[in-house]
Amino acid sequence: MTVSTAKLPVIDLSSPDRLSTANSIRQACVDYGFFYLANHGVEEELIEIAFEESRKFFSLPLDEKMKLPRKEHRGYSPLYAENLDPDSSSKGDSKEAFYVGPVRGSGNKAELNQWPSPGTVIIPQCFR
């Protein structure tokens, strides 16, 4: 039996050709649904903090996560609550999600974000 593996595209954000970069992102989304970003400018320490806090949040009991229900495209969405392809399954997607939007900027949009209680999960100040 032969096992094939998909080779995900790597998109370099340092390229000065923004149109080509945008087209590469679009094509990666169409062909694979995923891609790697290189030279994105996000500090490794911040990425590690985000992953650690994400692990903490998703390991909370369901009743804690449900205190932040998804509304206005922000908050927690439990397993099987979303179904991106209703034709393939009526059960829903086997994933849970926590949605946030911009933390600064346009009017009160940042106020739509929901955050766990202090001490439950530590949200770095840069994300608030």
N, C-alpha and C positions, 0 to 999 in steps of 0.2 A: 504494500500500500504506500503510495506517495503522498506526502503531506506538503501542501503548498502554503507559503506564508506571504501575506501582503507586505509590501515594502511601502511604508507610509512616506508621503512627500515631506521634505524639509523645506520650509519657506524662510528665507533670510530677509528679515525686516530692515537690514542695513542697506539694501539695494536702493539706489537713487531713483530707479524706475518704478514709481508708485503704481502706475497702471498695470504693468506686468506683474507686480507683486499682488495686486488685487485680483487679477485674472488667475494667478496661481492658487490663491486662497479659494476662489470660487470653484475652480476645477477640482481641487482636493476635496472640497465639501461634496461636490457632485459625485466624484468617483469613489471616495473612501468614507466620507463623513468625519474624518479625523486628519490631523496633520501635526507636524512638529514645527515650532517656531524657533528660529535661531536669531541671535542678536536682537532680542526683544527689549532689552534694557531693564528688565525686572531683576532686582538683586536676589542672589541665591538665598540669602538669609530670610528675605521676605517670603519667598516661595516655600521654604522649609517651615516657617511659622504658619503660613496658610494651610499647608498640608497637615501639620500637627493639630491645629485647631479644628480642622475639618474632621480628622479622626476622632477627636474628643466629642464633637457635636454628634456625629453619626453613631457613636457608641452609647449615647444617652438612652434611657428608657423611652419607649414610644410616647408615653404620656407627657414627658418633658418636651420632646420635640413638637408634639401637637399643640403646645402652648403658643406656637408661632405659625399658625396655619397660613397657607399661601393665599394672599389677596393682593390685588393690584400688582400682580407679577412679582411679588416679594414674599419670602417666607418658606416654610417647610411643606413639602409634598411627599406623602408616604408611599410605600411600595404599592404598586398597581393603581395608583390614583390618576395616572396619566396614560394615555394610549395614543402614541404618535401614528400608529397604523391600525386603525380599527378593523380593517379587512383581514388582518393576519391573526387577530386574537381579540376575544371579547373580555379577557381577564384584565388587561392593562399591562403596562411595562414593568418589568422586574427591576425597578430602580427606585431609589428615593432621592430627593433633591432638596437643596436649600438655595433659594434665589435671592440675590441682592442686586442692586443697581448702583448707579453713581453715588458716591458718598459726599461729593461736593458739587457745587455748581448750580444748575438750572432750578431756581426757585426752591420749592419745597419737595422736589423729587427725592432728595436724599432722606427726607423724613419718612418716606414709605418703607425704608428698610426696617426689618425687625431683627433684634439681637437677643440672644439668650440672656438670662439674668446674670448679673456679675457673680463670678465664682463658679458658675456652671461651666462656661467655656470662656477663655480669655480672648477677647477680640482686640487685636492690636489697634492702637489709637489711629494709625493711618487708614484703617478700614471704617472708622466711625464718621 
